[in-house]
Amino acid sequence: MPKYDLRIGKPDYRAPKMRTPDLSIPRLESEEEQTNREYQEWQALHGNGTKPEFLVWKYLVNQKHLREGVDFIFQSSRFGGRRVFGGVVIDFYIPARNMVWRVQGERFHMLMTADRTDDAIEKFQLEGYGYVVVDLWVNDLLSRPRYVLDLAWSGQEVQNIGAR
């Protein structure tokens, strides 16, 4: 039955207007865009942390299904922290594996001889307490995170060329 068009006083036999469906394909985030978005969300919750530290955190949570604060500690001051002379803040402490992961930026840990010496002493001390210490270099984490982190999980590290 046709609609009655009040404007012209006659039945309207025209076909009803159809809305054209939106057939456009939504733009998907690239892997890099998704990682950057997740990093910003993570930073809002943690208040600190670098992108390489986020990549390590994401690996432990998503790949190894560990829980922060339970299975691993991010920025652990268990080793004296910054308040105790000679103390250190450990980037990632994984108690069940007796493992310490240190995210090392080439700029802060390789540039000066004194920095390299301090890092070597810290590593030696931690290993002396029985911890497996793995240094994760920023350039490696940013270029091939899965490879570096899978090695770290097995207690091995990628040798930094500048460390020789």
Secondary structure, 3 states (H helix, E strand, C coil): CCEEECCCCEEECCCCCCCCCCCCCCCCCCHHHHHHHHHHHHHHHHCCCCHHHHHHHHHHHHHCCCCECCCEEEEECCCECCCCCCCECEEEEEHHHCEEEEEECHHHHHCCHHHHHHHHHHHHHHHHCCCEEEEEEHHHHHHCHHHHHHHHHCCCCCCCHHHC
